[in-house]
Amino acid sequence: MDEGETISVTLPADLVRTIREKVAGGAYASAGELVAEVLRDWQDEQFEELDLPDWMRERIQQSLEDPRPSRPIEEVFERLERSHAEQFKPSGGDA
């Protein structure tokens, strides 16, 4: 898992009580773990609500499940630029 970043949020007392009960009951190792899971679930719901064609939804899911390590965006753009330059390189002698 990625190294986390600490943030501070203010929650209503009933939510704090629920978080503490879940952690104390052993359902989660920490409040942060619970909040992270809830936020991931929320992200999944937001993704499901997008009006995407099935082929795009499938491709996104394949990408998310890909076990290969992620690549920095700079590297991706460099590869695209090289590929584009090769594809559109002027041919010699045709003027």
Secondary structure, DSSP 8 states (H G I E B T S, - for coil): ------------HHHHHHHHHHHHTTS-SSHHHHHHHHHHHHHHHHHHHS---HHHHHHHHHHHH--S----HHHHHHHHHHHHHHHT---TT--
